[in-house]
Amino acid sequence: MNRASGERGYCRAGALARVFRFGPHGGEEPPISGTGGSGTVFFAHCTMSCVFCQNYRFSQQDRGKEVSADELSEVFLSLQTAGCHNLNLVTPTHFLPQILEGLKMAFSGGFGLPIVYNTSSYENMDTIESLEGVVDIYLADARYADERLAREYSGAADYVVRSREALKAMWDHSGQLELDGEGIARKGLIIRHLVLPGHLKDTRRVLEWIAKGISTDVAVSLMGQYRPMHRAYGHRTLGRRLSLKEYDEALRFARSLDFETLFVQRPDSDFPADLLGEKMGSSW
Ligand code: SF4
């Protein structure tokens, strides 16, 4: 697929990076958001197509503005000037060459924030290898253990194999979460799992795999923010919010595995990423 000559693939991204919104974000895990916010850049398009995507307006409906590498570097530098703790690249994979070019320019302009790679983990190994020495922190999903769910809900039948391979490589590159004296992340891997309503069995399998396939030393974020959005409205299983009972059961199981670090986000707590994104000041 030659995007530079106008061809478009599954994700529909073009030759230039497309940014939906950027700004300080207070809704990530505490060591990522800190007090100054995480300098988040939401990229449009996505390599998956989740029926419940809360960011569907830009991940699947492609909203946003195309930007040059120069403009991207200005965005990165503006987040540093705004006092953000890090640069948080959300769904960046399909724009990696453009991002690396923008980063190169930003570095020569004095950019020095830790870089967070915020990914579904549906990655090629070549991509992850190319990030070694560039990315400091991986904020990476482990969505499914059942391939049928990955195919039905996200259109990615090989998600389980691909994501597990990618997560292992991220763990090898970045290791355990390291914080500075203020409790802000400097380096490491946080694996996120979004608990889906009616799918606790899959949640247990995902968590078990993380403990055995990666390590109980890895930081795990158990996300209870699920609510039906996009094509999940009216869905027989996904058409409702996660109950507190379901979340607490998932949490009990996660605790029984003895992870070194476990971030807890109950369904009634307030950090839905895209809603906070809506409140960000800087948008296109
Ligand atoms: S939920 Fe994440 S991985 Fe799935 S379509 Fe949306 S942005 Fe992409």
py3Dmol code that shows the C-alpha trace and the ligand (Angstrom):
import py3Dmol

protein = """\
ATOM      1  CA  MET A   1       0.000   0.000   0.000  1.00  0.00           C
ATOM      2  CA  ASN A   2       1.588   3.269  -1.117  1.00  0.00           C
ATOM      3  CA  ARG A   3      -0.127   5.999   0.903  1.00  0.00           C
ATOM      4  CA  ALA A   4       2.312   8.616  -0.415  1.00  0.00           C
ATOM      5  CA  SER A   5       0.784   8.150  -3.883  1.00  0.00           C
ATOM      6  CA  GLY A   6      -2.778   8.387  -2.589  1.00  0.00           C
ATOM      7  CA  GLU A   7      -3.602   4.744  -1.886  1.00  0.00           C
ATOM      8  CA  ARG A   8      -5.555   3.999   1.300  1.00  0.00           C
ATOM      9  CA  GLY A   9      -5.658   0.752   3.259  1.00  0.00           C
ATOM     10  CA  TYR A  10      -7.858  -0.718   5.996  1.00  0.00           C
ATOM     11  CA  CYS A  11      -7.336   2.209   8.379  1.00  0.00           C
ATOM     12  CA  ARG A  12      -7.956   4.796   5.603  1.00  0.00           C
ATOM     13  CA  ALA A  13      -5.022   6.966   6.769  1.00  0.00           C
ATOM     14  CA  GLY A  14      -3.292   9.083   4.140  1.00  0.00           C
ATOM     15  CA  ALA A  15       0.236  10.363   3.654  1.00  0.00           C
ATOM     16  CA  LEU A  16      -0.028  13.057   6.332  1.00  0.00           C
ATOM     17  CA  ALA A  17      -0.739  12.506  10.016  1.00  0.00           C
ATOM     18  CA  ARG A  18      -4.285  13.435  11.017  1.00  0.00           C
ATOM     19  CA  VAL A  19      -4.831  14.833  14.528  1.00  0.00           C
ATOM     20  CA  PHE A  20      -8.267  15.083  16.108  1.00  0.00           C
ATOM     21  CA  ARG A  21      -7.363  16.868  19.317  1.00  0.00           C
ATOM     22  CA  PHE A  22      -4.428  17.542  21.628  1.00  0.00           C
ATOM     23  CA  GLY A  23      -3.915  18.992  25.103  1.00  0.00           C
ATOM     24  CA  PRO A  24      -3.197  18.223  28.762  1.00  0.00           C
ATOM     25  CA  HIS A  25      -5.236  15.197  29.803  1.00  0.00           C
ATOM     26  CA  GLY A  26      -6.152  14.419  33.403  1.00  0.00           C
ATOM     27  CA  GLY A  27      -7.896  11.128  32.798  1.00  0.00           C
ATOM     28  CA  GLU A  28      -5.072   8.615  32.499  1.00  0.00           C
ATOM     29  CA  GLU A  29      -3.621   6.504  35.324  1.00  0.00           C
ATOM     30  CA  PRO A  30      -2.272   8.756  38.144  1.00  0.00           C
ATOM     31  CA  PRO A  31       1.470   8.349  37.308  1.00  0.00           C
ATOM     32  CA  ILE A  32       0.702   9.314  33.696  1.00  0.00           C
ATOM     33  CA  SER A  33      -1.615  12.289  34.309  1.00  0.00           C
ATOM     34  CA  GLY A  34       0.052  13.518  37.515  1.00  0.00           C
ATOM     35  CA  THR A  35      -0.883  17.083  38.391  1.00  0.00           C
ATOM     36  CA  GLY A  36       0.160  18.770  35.145  1.00  0.00           C
ATOM     37  CA  GLY A  37      -1.712  16.400  32.859  1.00  0.00           C
ATOM     38  CA  SER A  38      -0.524  14.027  30.173  1.00  0.00           C
ATOM     39  CA  GLY A  39       0.277  15.808  26.898  1.00  0.00           C
ATOM     40  CA  THR A  40      -2.124  13.819  24.790  1.00  0.00           C
ATOM     41  CA  VAL A  41      -2.360  13.770  21.009  1.00  0.00           C
ATOM     42  CA  PHE A  42      -5.373  11.888  19.633  1.00  0.00           C
ATOM     43  CA  PHE A  43      -4.597  10.618  16.142  1.00  0.00           C
ATOM     44  CA  ALA A  44      -7.431   9.901  13.728  1.00  0.00           C
ATOM     45  CA  HIS A  45      -7.997   6.481  12.080  1.00  0.00           C
ATOM     46  CA  CYS A  46      -7.241   3.101  13.633  1.00  0.00           C
ATOM     47  CA  THR A  47      -5.996  -0.336  12.643  1.00  0.00           C
ATOM     48  CA  MET A  48      -8.955  -1.927  14.473  1.00  0.00           C
ATOM     49  CA  SER A  49     -12.684  -1.254  14.294  1.00  0.00           C
ATOM     50  CA  CYS A  50     -14.160  -1.930  17.725  1.00  0.00           C
ATOM     51  CA  VAL A  51     -17.952  -1.905  17.816  1.00  0.00           C
ATOM     52  CA  PHE A  52     -17.840  -0.104  21.196  1.00  0.00           C
ATOM     53  CA  CYS A  53     -15.119   2.438  20.354  1.00  0.00           C
ATOM     54  CA  GLN A  54     -15.558   5.547  22.485  1.00  0.00           C
ATOM     55  CA  ASN A  55     -13.298   7.466  20.087  1.00  0.00           C
ATOM     56  CA  TYR A  56     -15.226   6.394  16.989  1.00  0.00           C
ATOM     57  CA  ARG A  57     -15.670   9.950  15.701  1.00  0.00           C
ATOM     58  CA  PHE A  58     -11.992  10.136  14.881  1.00  0.00           C
ATOM     59  CA  SER A  59     -10.880   6.480  14.931  1.00  0.00           C
ATOM     60  CA  GLN A  60     -13.573   5.266  12.542  1.00  0.00           C
ATOM     61  CA  GLN A  61     -15.255   8.383  11.168  1.00  0.00           C
ATOM     62  CA  ASP A  62     -11.844   9.928  10.459  1.00  0.00           C
ATOM     63  CA  ARG A  63     -12.446  13.391  11.867  1.00  0.00           C
ATOM     64  CA  GLY A  64      -9.411  15.609  12.421  1.00  0.00           C
ATOM     65  CA  LYS A  65      -6.978  17.799  10.574  1.00  0.00           C
ATOM     66  CA  GLU A  66      -4.046  16.679   8.470  1.00  0.00           C
ATOM     67  CA  VAL A  67      -0.769  18.120   9.722  1.00  0.00           C
ATOM     68  CA  SER A  68       2.783  18.326   8.406  1.00  0.00           C
ATOM     69  CA  ALA A  69       5.758  17.039  10.405  1.00  0.00           C
ATOM     70  CA  ASP A  70       6.593  20.653  11.202  1.00  0.00           C
ATOM     71  CA  GLU A  71       3.111  21.284  12.621  1.00  0.00           C
ATOM     72  CA  LEU A  72       3.311  18.030  14.558  1.00  0.00           C
ATOM     73  CA  SER A  73       6.605  19.123  16.140  1.00  0.00           C
ATOM     74  CA  GLU A  74       4.923  22.399  17.179  1.00  0.00           C
ATOM     75  CA  VAL A  75       2.117  20.412  18.822  1.00  0.00           C
ATOM     76  CA  PHE A  76       4.677  18.308  20.740  1.00  0.00           C
ATOM     77  CA  LEU A  77       6.605  21.390  21.873  1.00  0.00           C
ATOM     78  CA  SER A  78       3.397  23.196  22.900  1.00  0.00           C
ATOM     79  CA  LEU A  79       2.516  20.324  25.246  1.00  0.00           C
ATOM     80  CA  GLN A  80       5.916  20.604  26.882  1.00  0.00           C
ATOM     81  CA  THR A  81       5.461  24.377  27.249  1.00  0.00           C
ATOM     82  CA  ALA A  82       2.030  23.740  28.808  1.00  0.00           C
ATOM     83  CA  GLY A  83       3.739  21.824  31.637  1.00  0.00           C
ATOM     84  CA  CYS A  84       2.579  18.310  30.732  1.00  0.00           C
ATOM     85  CA  HIS A  85       4.484  15.419  32.285  1.00  0.00           C
ATOM     86  CA  ASN A  86       4.847  13.468  29.065  1.00  0.00           C
ATOM     87  CA  LEU A  87       3.839  13.226  25.413  1.00  0.00           C
ATOM     88  CA  ASN A  88       1.015  10.699  25.091  1.00  0.00           C
ATOM     89  CA  LEU A  89       0.588   9.437  21.521  1.00  0.00           C
ATOM     90  CA  VAL A  90      -2.887   7.876  21.252  1.00  0.00           C
ATOM     91  CA  THR A  91      -3.419   5.298  18.479  1.00  0.00           C
ATOM     92  CA  PRO A  92      -0.215   6.384  16.729  1.00  0.00           C
ATOM     93  CA  THR A  93       0.870   3.251  14.842  1.00  0.00           C
ATOM     94  CA  HIS A  94      -0.396   4.079  11.351  1.00  0.00           C
ATOM     95  CA  PHE A  95       1.389   7.474  11.542  1.00  0.00           C
ATOM     96  CA  LEU A  96       4.676   6.283  13.001  1.00  0.00           C
ATOM     97  CA  PRO A  97       6.969   7.626  10.201  1.00  0.00           C
ATOM     98  CA  GLN A  98       5.260  11.034  10.370  1.00  0.00           C
ATOM     99  CA  ILE A  99       5.496  11.066  14.183  1.00  0.00           C
ATOM    100  CA  LEU A 100       9.192  10.155  14.143  1.00  0.00           C
ATOM    101  CA  GLU A 101       9.845  12.990  11.707  1.00  0.00           C
ATOM    102  CA  GLY A 102       7.912  15.399  13.932  1.00  0.00           C
ATOM    103  CA  LEU A 103       9.802  14.186  16.996  1.00  0.00           C
ATOM    104  CA  LYS A 104      13.149  14.694  15.289  1.00  0.00           C
ATOM    105  CA  MET A 105      12.225  18.316  14.628  1.00  0.00           C
ATOM    106  CA  ALA A 106      10.892  18.735  18.165  1.00  0.00           C
ATOM    107  CA  PHE A 107      14.105  17.325  19.672  1.00  0.00           C
ATOM    108  CA  SER A 108      16.145  19.915  17.824  1.00  0.00           C
ATOM    109  CA  GLY A 109      13.775  22.530  19.267  1.00  0.00           C
ATOM    110  CA  GLY A 110      14.507  21.383  22.835  1.00  0.00           C
ATOM    111  CA  PHE A 111      11.790  18.746  23.339  1.00  0.00           C
ATOM    112  CA  GLY A 112      12.613  16.360  26.201  1.00  0.00           C
ATOM    113  CA  LEU A 113       9.420  14.874  27.670  1.00  0.00           C
ATOM    114  CA  PRO A 114       9.090  11.117  28.228  1.00  0.00           C
ATOM    115  CA  ILE A 115       7.167   9.550  25.341  1.00  0.00           C
ATOM    116  CA  VAL A 116       4.083   7.419  26.010  1.00  0.00           C
ATOM    117  CA  TYR A 117       2.944   4.992  23.302  1.00  0.00           C
ATOM    118  CA  ASN A 118      -0.785   4.474  23.846  1.00  0.00           C
ATOM    119  CA  THR A 119      -1.779   1.461  21.798  1.00  0.00           C
ATOM    120  CA  SER A 120      -4.336  -1.293  21.305  1.00  0.00           C
ATOM    121  CA  SER A 121      -1.266  -3.613  21.093  1.00  0.00           C
ATOM    122  CA  TYR A 122      -2.433  -4.774  17.648  1.00  0.00           C
ATOM    123  CA  GLU A 123       1.075  -4.203  16.361  1.00  0.00           C
ATOM    124  CA  ASN A 124       3.651  -5.681  14.017  1.00  0.00           C
ATOM    125  CA  MET A 125       6.900  -6.735  15.649  1.00  0.00           C
ATOM    126  CA  ASP A 126       8.830  -4.476  13.235  1.00  0.00           C
ATOM    127  CA  THR A 127       6.916  -1.518  14.637  1.00  0.00           C
ATOM    128  CA  ILE A 128       7.721  -2.376  18.236  1.00  0.00           C
ATOM    129  CA  GLU A 129      11.389  -3.018  17.414  1.00  0.00           C
ATOM    130  CA  SER A 130      11.622   0.412  15.771  1.00  0.00           C
ATOM    131  CA  LEU A 131      10.368   2.052  18.975  1.00  0.00           C
ATOM    132  CA  GLU A 132      13.196   0.797  21.177  1.00  0.00           C
ATOM    133  CA  GLY A 133      15.128   3.772  22.545  1.00  0.00           C
ATOM    134  CA  VAL A 134      12.385   6.197  21.418  1.00  0.00           C
ATOM    135  CA  VAL A 135       9.413   5.260  23.582  1.00  0.00           C
ATOM    136  CA  ASP A 136       9.767   5.452  27.368  1.00  0.00           C
ATOM    137  CA  ILE A 137       6.353   4.253  28.532  1.00  0.00           C
ATOM    138  CA  TYR A 138       3.927   1.850  26.923  1.00  0.00           C
ATOM    139  CA  LEU A 139       0.255   2.226  27.789  1.00  0.00           C
ATOM    140  CA  ALA A 140      -0.904  -0.902  26.041  1.00  0.00           C
ATOM    141  CA  ASP A 141      -4.186  -2.813  25.907  1.00  0.00           C
ATOM    142  CA  ALA A 142      -4.709  -6.516  26.423  1.00  0.00           C
ATOM    143  CA  ARG A 143      -8.284  -6.692  25.184  1.00  0.00           C
ATOM    144  CA  TYR A 144      -9.165 -10.294  24.544  1.00  0.00           C
ATOM    145  CA  ALA A 145      -8.059 -13.864  25.174  1.00  0.00           C
ATOM    146  CA  ASP A 146     -10.730 -15.311  22.877  1.00  0.00           C
ATOM    147  CA  GLU A 147     -10.072 -14.870  19.162  1.00  0.00           C
ATOM    148  CA  ARG A 148     -13.775 -15.071  18.377  1.00  0.00           C
ATOM    149  CA  LEU A 149     -14.408 -11.978  20.469  1.00  0.00           C
ATOM    150  CA  ALA A 150     -11.501 -10.151  18.826  1.00  0.00           C
ATOM    151  CA  ARG A 151     -12.965 -10.914  15.411  1.00  0.00           C
ATOM    152  CA  GLU A 152     -16.569 -10.142  16.280  1.00  0.00           C
ATOM    153  CA  TYR A 153     -16.011  -7.009  18.374  1.00  0.00           C
ATOM    154  CA  SER A 154     -12.876  -5.490  16.830  1.00  0.00           C
ATOM    155  CA  GLY A 155     -12.545  -6.989  13.334  1.00  0.00           C
ATOM    156  CA  ALA A 156      -9.102  -8.374  14.253  1.00  0.00           C
ATOM    157  CA  ALA A 157      -9.158 -12.182  14.227  1.00  0.00           C
ATOM    158  CA  ASP A 158      -5.414 -12.469  14.929  1.00  0.00           C
ATOM    159  CA  TYR A 159      -5.458  -9.927  17.769  1.00  0.00           C
ATOM    160  CA  VAL A 160      -4.653 -12.385  20.552  1.00  0.00           C
ATOM    161  CA  VAL A 161      -1.483 -13.738  18.939  1.00  0.00           C
ATOM    162  CA  ARG A 162      -0.288 -10.355  17.658  1.00  0.00           C
ATOM    163  CA  SER A 163      -0.952  -8.433  20.845  1.00  0.00           C
ATOM    164  CA  ARG A 164       0.704 -11.028  23.061  1.00  0.00           C
ATOM    165  CA  GLU A 165       3.829 -11.010  20.951  1.00  0.00           C
ATOM    166  CA  ALA A 166       3.866  -7.200  20.982  1.00  0.00           C
ATOM    167  CA  LEU A 167       3.277  -6.972  24.743  1.00  0.00           C
ATOM    168  CA  LYS A 168       6.178  -9.332  25.418  1.00  0.00           C
ATOM    169  CA  ALA A 169       8.459  -7.142  23.287  1.00  0.00           C
ATOM    170  CA  MET A 170       7.242  -3.977  25.062  1.00  0.00           C
ATOM    171  CA  TRP A 171       7.984  -5.641  28.402  1.00  0.00           C
ATOM    172  CA  ASP A 172      11.483  -6.595  27.191  1.00  0.00           C
ATOM    173  CA  HIS A 173      12.128  -3.020  26.058  1.00  0.00           C
ATOM    174  CA  SER A 174      10.675  -1.029  28.912  1.00  0.00           C
ATOM    175  CA  GLY A 175      10.192  -3.352  31.913  1.00  0.00           C
ATOM    176  CA  GLN A 176       8.657  -2.483  35.237  1.00  0.00           C
ATOM    177  CA  LEU A 177       7.001   0.876  35.810  1.00  0.00           C
ATOM    178  CA  GLU A 178       9.464   3.396  37.254  1.00  0.00           C
ATOM    179  CA  LEU A 179       8.332   6.592  38.974  1.00  0.00           C
ATOM    180  CA  ASP A 180      10.201   9.756  39.869  1.00  0.00           C
ATOM    181  CA  GLY A 181      10.195  11.331  43.331  1.00  0.00           C
ATOM    182  CA  GLU A 182       6.832  12.959  42.601  1.00  0.00           C
ATOM    183  CA  GLY A 183       5.182   9.689  41.602  1.00  0.00           C
ATOM    184  CA  ILE A 184       5.262  10.473  37.863  1.00  0.00           C
ATOM    185  CA  ALA A 185       6.072   7.666  35.416  1.00  0.00           C
ATOM    186  CA  ARG A 186       9.501   7.858  33.767  1.00  0.00           C
ATOM    187  CA  LYS A 187       9.644   4.451  32.121  1.00  0.00           C
ATOM    188  CA  GLY A 188       7.928   1.077  31.890  1.00  0.00           C
ATOM    189  CA  LEU A 189       4.862  -0.814  30.744  1.00  0.00           C
ATOM    190  CA  ILE A 190       1.274  -0.464  31.947  1.00  0.00           C
ATOM    191  CA  ILE A 191      -1.078  -3.099  30.540  1.00  0.00           C
ATOM    192  CA  ARG A 192      -4.689  -1.967  30.371  1.00  0.00           C
ATOM    193  CA  HIS A 193      -7.655  -4.266  30.314  1.00  0.00           C
ATOM    194  CA  LEU A 194     -11.137  -2.914  29.653  1.00  0.00           C
ATOM    195  CA  VAL A 195     -13.637  -5.167  31.428  1.00  0.00           C
ATOM    196  CA  LEU A 196     -16.562  -5.826  29.075  1.00  0.00           C
ATOM    197  CA  PRO A 197     -20.091  -6.554  30.344  1.00  0.00           C
ATOM    198  CA  GLY A 198     -20.977 -10.238  30.207  1.00  0.00           C
ATOM    199  CA  HIS A 199     -17.403 -11.331  29.497  1.00  0.00           C
ATOM    200  CA  LEU A 200     -15.782 -11.997  32.860  1.00  0.00           C
ATOM    201  CA  LYS A 201     -14.525 -15.348  31.658  1.00  0.00           C
ATOM    202  CA  ASP A 202     -12.440 -13.606  29.001  1.00  0.00           C
ATOM    203  CA  THR A 203     -11.232 -11.032  31.539  1.00  0.00           C
ATOM    204  CA  ARG A 204      -9.997 -13.848  33.777  1.00  0.00           C
ATOM    205  CA  ARG A 205      -8.174 -15.461  30.849  1.00  0.00           C
ATOM    206  CA  VAL A 206      -6.543 -12.152  29.886  1.00  0.00           C
ATOM    207  CA  LEU A 207      -5.367 -11.485  33.440  1.00  0.00           C
ATOM    208  CA  GLU A 208      -4.086 -15.031  33.835  1.00  0.00           C
ATOM    209  CA  TRP A 209      -2.094 -14.691  30.647  1.00  0.00           C
ATOM    210  CA  ILE A 210      -0.573 -11.378  31.783  1.00  0.00           C
ATOM    211  CA  ALA A 211       0.527 -12.980  35.069  1.00  0.00           C
ATOM    212  CA  LYS A 212       1.994 -16.067  33.398  1.00  0.00           C
ATOM    213  CA  GLY A 213       2.968 -14.808  29.923  1.00  0.00           C
ATOM    214  CA  ILE A 214       4.472 -11.473  31.061  1.00  0.00           C
ATOM    215  CA  SER A 215       4.957 -11.251  34.846  1.00  0.00           C
ATOM    216  CA  THR A 216       3.150 -10.274  38.025  1.00  0.00           C
ATOM    217  CA  ASP A 217       5.762  -7.485  38.247  1.00  0.00           C
ATOM    218  CA  VAL A 218       4.044  -5.633  35.408  1.00  0.00           C
ATOM    219  CA  ALA A 219       1.650  -2.767  36.215  1.00  0.00           C
ATOM    220  CA  VAL A 220      -1.947  -3.639  35.302  1.00  0.00           C
ATOM    221  CA  SER A 221      -4.786  -1.149  34.878  1.00  0.00           C
ATOM    222  CA  LEU A 222      -8.226  -2.715  35.276  1.00  0.00           C
ATOM    223  CA  MET A 223     -10.601  -0.371  33.498  1.00  0.00           C
ATOM    224  CA  GLY A 224     -14.290  -0.283  34.385  1.00  0.00           C
ATOM    225  CA  GLN A 225     -15.263   2.686  32.237  1.00  0.00           C
ATOM    226  CA  TYR A 226     -17.115   0.651  29.607  1.00  0.00           C
ATOM    227  CA  ARG A 227     -20.350   2.123  28.340  1.00  0.00           C
ATOM    228  CA  PRO A 228     -22.133   1.353  25.076  1.00  0.00           C
ATOM    229  CA  MET A 229     -21.084   3.700  22.306  1.00  0.00           C
ATOM    230  CA  HIS A 230     -20.932   3.689  18.519  1.00  0.00           C
ATOM    231  CA  ARG A 231     -22.255   0.336  17.208  1.00  0.00           C
ATOM    232  CA  ALA A 232     -22.685  -1.162  20.707  1.00  0.00           C
ATOM    233  CA  TYR A 233     -26.032   0.577  21.284  1.00  0.00           C
ATOM    234  CA  GLY A 234     -28.685  -2.119  21.379  1.00  0.00           C
ATOM    235  CA  HIS A 235     -26.087  -4.899  21.176  1.00  0.00           C
ATOM    236  CA  ARG A 236     -27.285  -8.079  22.915  1.00  0.00           C
ATOM    237  CA  THR A 237     -24.221  -8.285  25.186  1.00  0.00           C
ATOM    238  CA  LEU A 238     -22.424  -4.967  24.878  1.00  0.00           C
ATOM    239  CA  GLY A 239     -25.507  -2.747  24.936  1.00  0.00           C
ATOM    240  CA  ARG A 240     -25.292  -1.981  28.658  1.00  0.00           C
ATOM    241  CA  ARG A 241     -22.786  -0.567  31.124  1.00  0.00           C
ATOM    242  CA  LEU A 242     -20.576  -2.823  33.195  1.00  0.00           C
ATOM    243  CA  SER A 243     -22.130  -3.462  36.615  1.00  0.00           C
ATOM    244  CA  LEU A 244     -20.260  -2.762  39.850  1.00  0.00           C
ATOM    245  CA  LYS A 245     -20.732  -6.431  40.728  1.00  0.00           C
ATOM    246  CA  GLU A 246     -18.990  -7.523  37.533  1.00  0.00           C
ATOM    247  CA  TYR A 247     -16.154  -5.083  38.057  1.00  0.00           C
ATOM    248  CA  ASP A 248     -15.661  -6.139  41.672  1.00  0.00           C
ATOM    249  CA  GLU A 249     -15.514  -9.778  40.611  1.00  0.00           C
ATOM    250  CA  ALA A 250     -12.858  -8.939  38.012  1.00  0.00           C
ATOM    251  CA  LEU A 251     -10.970  -6.928  40.619  1.00  0.00           C
ATOM    252  CA  ARG A 252     -11.063  -9.778  43.131  1.00  0.00           C
ATOM    253  CA  PHE A 253      -9.602 -12.069  40.520  1.00  0.00           C
ATOM    254  CA  ALA A 254      -6.893  -9.561  39.552  1.00  0.00           C
ATOM    255  CA  ARG A 255      -5.968  -9.136  43.220  1.00  0.00           C
ATOM    256  CA  SER A 256      -5.729 -12.894  43.663  1.00  0.00           C
ATOM    257  CA  LEU A 257      -2.977 -12.937  41.036  1.00  0.00           C
ATOM    258  CA  ASP A 258      -0.848 -10.595  43.154  1.00  0.00           C
ATOM    259  CA  PHE A 259       0.241  -8.040  40.585  1.00  0.00           C
ATOM    260  CA  GLU A 260       2.920  -5.718  41.917  1.00  0.00           C
ATOM    261  CA  THR A 261       0.914  -2.665  40.742  1.00  0.00           C
ATOM    262  CA  LEU A 262      -2.811  -2.639  40.019  1.00  0.00           C
ATOM    263  CA  PHE A 263      -4.657   0.515  38.969  1.00  0.00           C
ATOM    264  CA  VAL A 264      -8.345   0.390  39.817  1.00  0.00           C
ATOM    265  CA  GLN A 265     -11.035   2.258  37.881  1.00  0.00           C
ATOM    266  CA  ARG A 266     -14.506   1.311  39.061  1.00  0.00           C
ATOM    267  CA  PRO A 267     -17.484   1.809  36.708  1.00  0.00           C
ATOM    268  CA  ASP A 268     -18.768   4.690  38.845  1.00  0.00           C
ATOM    269  CA  SER A 269     -15.467   6.587  38.834  1.00  0.00           C
ATOM    270  CA  ASP A 270     -14.782   9.351  36.363  1.00  0.00           C
ATOM    271  CA  PHE A 271     -12.130   8.912  33.770  1.00  0.00           C
ATOM    272  CA  PRO A 272     -13.687   8.157  30.410  1.00  0.00           C
ATOM    273  CA  ALA A 273     -10.851   9.145  28.120  1.00  0.00           C
ATOM    274  CA  ASP A 274     -12.816  10.592  25.231  1.00  0.00           C
ATOM    275  CA  LEU A 275     -15.188  12.617  27.388  1.00  0.00           C
ATOM    276  CA  LEU A 276     -12.213  14.246  29.039  1.00  0.00           C
ATOM    277  CA  GLY A 277     -10.758  14.680  25.588  1.00  0.00           C
ATOM    278  CA  GLU A 278     -13.854  16.663  24.693  1.00  0.00           C
ATOM    279  CA  LYS A 279     -13.036  19.101  27.465  1.00  0.00           C
ATOM    280  CA  MET A 280      -9.498  19.729  26.268  1.00  0.00           C
ATOM    281  CA  GLY A 281      -8.745  23.298  25.334  1.00  0.00           C
ATOM    282  CA  SER A 282      -6.703  22.763  22.192  1.00  0.00           C
ATOM    283  CA  SER A 283      -8.535  21.273  19.250  1.00  0.00           C
ATOM    284  CA  TRP A 284      -8.484  21.525  15.506  1.00  0.00           C
TER     285      TRP A 284
END
"""
ligand_1 = """\
8
SF4
S -11.354 1.142 20.817
Fe -9.193 1.698 20.381
S -8.477 -0.012 19.085
Fe -10.713 -0.098 19.036
S -11.315 1.135 17.212
Fe -11.333 2.507 19.002
S -9.328 3.487 18.993
Fe -9.183 1.645 17.715
"""
view = py3Dmol.view(width=600, height=400)
view.addModel(protein, "pdb")
view.setStyle({"model": 0}, {"cartoon": {"style": "trace"}})
view.addModel(ligand_1, "xyz")
view.setStyle({"model": 1}, {"stick": {}})
view.zoomTo()
view.show()
